[in-house]
Amino acid sequence: MLLSTFQDHYIEAGCDEAGRGCLAGPVFAAAVIFAKDFTHPILTDSKKLSPSKRFALREIIEKEALAFAVATVSAEEIDQINIHRASYLAMHRALDQLQIKAEYLIIDGNKFIPYQEVPYSCIVKGDGKYLSIAAASILAKTYRDEYMDGIAKDYPDYDWLNNKGYPTVKHRNAVLTYGLTPHHRKTFKITEPQLTLF
């Protein structure tokens, strides 16, 4: 894992999101700025880490980062503007909250809607390449998981404690059986019944 070479010249923020492919819940995004000499031996893409390691790293990130922020776009907003724009809007909102203004952005993925006039680079699989993007992926993921755990108790049939809103077979079958909750993204269609796995 590296610090981007752009940090030699700019205050750089890494950005990533979590929950883009979910049927329910907000999309979360985070932005993180590290010092130029920051390093950590196991900080990497959140998808490669166990939940316990993600939460342990979140404490380190929040302690060691020069600045960090987490923001959301609700399911209702996602339905209004679509998930692609919502993901970038969540990143913009996180950047708005940073206590240090970013001069350069590195974005996980291959597309982005420009933020103000700040220059940026899109980096495919950037969460496995750059420390600040990896940190953003961990913050977005852990905060979103906590949110989904919080609302799961009110809707136990949808198994959100385990699937976090992603379209597993059990979740899709629950939607087909019980309908949509207020937390579901109404524009994410489920048209075919799913086989129940035993």
C-alpha positions as CSV (number, residue, x, y, z in Angstrom):
1,M,0.0,0.0,0.0
2,L,1.3,3.4,-1.0
3,L,0.8,7.1,-0.4
4,S,0.0,8.7,-3.7
5,T,2.8,10.6,-5.4
6,F,0.5,13.6,-5.7
7,Q,1.1,14.1,-2.0
8,D,4.5,15.5,-2.8
9,H,2.7,18.7,-4.1
10,Y,-0.8,18.7,-2.7
11,I,-3.0,18.1,0.4
12,E,-4.6,15.0,-0.9
13,A,-7.8,13.2,0.1
14,G,-8.8,9.7,-0.7
15,C,-12.4,8.9,-1.3
16,D,-14.5,5.8,-1.4
17,E,-18.1,4.7,-0.9
18,A,-20.0,1.7,0.6
19,G,-23.5,0.3,-0.1
20,R,-23.8,1.2,-3.8
21,G,-25.2,-2.2,-4.7
22,C,-27.6,-2.6,-1.8
23,L,-31.3,-2.8,-2.0
24,A,-31.8,-1.0,1.3
25,G,-30.2,1.8,3.3
26,P,-28.2,4.9,2.4
27,V,-25.0,4.9,0.5
28,F,-22.1,6.0,2.7
29,A,-18.9,7.7,1.6
30,A,-15.7,8.8,3.4
31,A,-12.8,11.1,2.7
32,V,-9.4,10.8,4.5
33,I,-6.3,13.0,4.5
34,F,-3.1,11.5,5.9
35,A,0.3,13.0,6.6
36,K,2.9,12.4,3.9
37,D,4.8,10.0,6.1
38,F,1.9,7.9,7.3
39,T,2.1,4.2,7.0
40,H,0.4,1.1,8.4
41,P,1.3,-2.6,7.9
42,I,-2.3,-4.0,7.4
43,L,-4.3,-1.1,6.2
44,T,-5.9,-2.2,2.9
45,D,-9.2,-2.5,1.1
46,S,-12.0,-3.1,3.6
47,K,-13.4,-6.0,1.6
48,K,-10.1,-7.9,2.4
49,L,-10.5,-7.5,6.1
50,S,-12.6,-9.1,8.8
51,P,-15.2,-7.0,10.6
52,S,-13.1,-7.0,13.8
53,K,-10.0,-5.7,11.9
54,R,-12.0,-3.1,10.1
55,F,-13.3,-1.7,13.3
56,A,-9.9,-1.8,14.9
57,L,-8.4,0.0,11.9
58,R,-11.2,2.6,12.1
59,E,-10.0,3.7,15.5
60,I,-6.4,4.0,14.1
61,I,-7.6,6.0,11.1
62,E,-9.6,8.4,13.1
63,K,-6.7,8.9,15.5
64,E,-3.9,9.2,12.9
65,A,-5.6,11.0,10.0
66,L,-5.0,14.7,9.6
67,A,-8.7,14.9,8.7
68,F,-11.5,12.6,7.9
69,A,-15.3,12.7,7.3
70,V,-18.2,10.4,6.6
71,A,-21.4,11.3,4.8
72,T,-24.5,9.7,3.5
73,V,-27.2,9.9,0.8
74,S,-30.5,8.5,1.8
75,A,-32.5,5.8,0.0
76,E,-35.1,8.5,-0.9
77,E,-32.4,10.7,-2.5
78,I,-31.0,7.7,-4.3
79,D,-34.4,7.1,-5.9
80,Q,-34.6,10.7,-6.9
81,I,-31.1,11.1,-8.5
82,N,-30.0,7.4,-9.2
83,I,-27.3,5.5,-7.3
84,H,-24.4,6.7,-9.5
85,R,-25.0,10.4,-8.8
86,A,-25.8,9.5,-5.2
87,S,-22.4,7.8,-4.7
88,Y,-20.6,10.9,-5.9
89,L,-22.9,13.2,-3.9
90,A,-22.0,11.3,-0.7
91,M,-18.3,11.8,-1.5
92,H,-18.9,15.5,-2.1
93,R,-20.7,15.8,1.3
94,A,-17.8,14.0,3.0
95,L,-15.3,16.4,1.3
96,D,-17.5,19.4,2.5
97,Q,-17.0,18.2,6.1
98,L,-13.2,17.9,6.1
99,Q,-11.6,20.3,8.5
100,I,-8.7,20.6,6.1
101,K,-9.4,21.6,2.5
102,A,-8.2,19.0,0.0
103,E,-6.1,20.3,-2.9
104,Y,-6.2,17.0,-4.8
105,L,-8.5,14.0,-4.8
106,I,-7.9,10.3,-5.5
107,I,-11.2,8.5,-6.1
108,D,-11.8,4.7,-6.0
109,G,-13.2,3.6,-9.4
110,N,-13.2,4.9,-12.9
111,K,-15.7,7.8,-12.8
112,F,-16.4,10.8,-10.7
113,I,-18.4,14.0,-10.8
114,P,-15.9,16.9,-10.2
115,Y,-15.9,18.5,-6.8
116,Q,-15.8,22.2,-7.0
117,E,-12.6,22.9,-8.9
118,V,-10.4,20.4,-7.1
119,P,-8.3,18.3,-9.5
120,Y,-8.7,14.5,-9.1
121,S,-7.7,11.1,-10.4
122,C,-9.9,8.0,-10.6
123,I,-8.1,4.8,-9.7
124,V,-9.6,1.4,-10.4
125,K,-9.3,-0.8,-7.4
126,G,-7.7,2.2,-5.6
127,D,-8.8,0.9,-2.2
128,G,-6.2,-1.9,-2.6
129,K,-3.4,0.5,-3.8
130,Y,-3.5,3.7,-1.8
131,L,-3.7,4.2,1.9
132,S,-6.1,7.1,2.0
133,I,-8.6,5.3,-0.3
134,A,-8.3,2.1,1.8
135,A,-9.0,4.2,4.9
136,A,-12.0,5.8,3.3
137,S,-13.3,2.4,2.3
138,I,-13.0,1.2,5.9
139,L,-14.7,4.2,7.4
140,A,-17.6,4.1,4.8
141,K,-18.1,0.4,5.4
142,T,-18.0,0.3,9.2
143,Y,-20.3,3.3,9.6
144,R,-22.7,1.8,7.1
145,D,-22.6,-1.6,8.8
146,E,-23.4,0.1,12.1
147,Y,-26.3,1.9,10.6
148,M,-27.8,-1.2,9.0
149,D,-27.3,-3.1,12.3
150,G,-29.2,-0.4,14.0
151,I,-32.3,-0.6,11.8
152,A,-32.2,-4.4,11.4
153,K,-33.9,-5.0,14.8
154,D,-37.1,-3.3,13.4
155,Y,-37.1,-5.5,10.3
156,P,-35.8,-9.0,11.2
157,D,-37.3,-10.8,8.3
158,Y,-34.8,-9.1,5.9
159,D,-31.7,-10.4,7.6
160,W,-29.9,-7.1,7.5
161,L,-27.7,-8.1,10.4
162,N,-26.0,-10.5,8.0
163,N,-26.5,-9.0,4.5
164,K,-26.3,-5.3,5.4
165,G,-28.9,-4.6,2.8
166,Y,-27.2,-6.4,-0.1
167,P,-29.3,-8.5,-2.4
168,T,-28.8,-12.0,-1.0
169,V,-31.3,-14.7,-1.7
170,K,-32.9,-14.3,1.8
171,H,-33.2,-10.6,1.4
172,R,-34.7,-10.8,-2.1
173,N,-37.2,-13.4,-1.0
174,A,-38.1,-11.3,2.0
175,V,-38.9,-8.4,-0.3
176,L,-41.0,-10.6,-2.5
177,T,-42.8,-12.0,0.5
178,Y,-43.3,-9.0,2.8
179,G,-42.8,-6.0,0.4
180,L,-40.6,-3.0,0.7
181,T,-39.8,-1.2,3.9
182,P,-39.3,2.6,4.2
183,H,-35.5,1.9,4.0
184,H,-35.6,0.2,0.6
185,R,-34.6,1.9,-2.6
186,K,-37.8,1.8,-4.5
187,T,-36.1,2.1,-7.9
188,F,-34.1,-1.0,-7.3
189,K,-36.4,-3.6,-8.9
190,I,-36.8,-7.2,-7.9
191,T,-38.8,-8.9,-10.7
192,E,-38.0,-12.6,-10.4
193,P,-38.6,-14.8,-7.4
194,Q,-35.5,-16.3,-5.9
195,L,-34.9,-19.9,-4.9
196,T,-34.7,-20.4,-1.2
197,L,-31.5,-22.1,-0.1
198,F,-31.8,-24.7,2.6
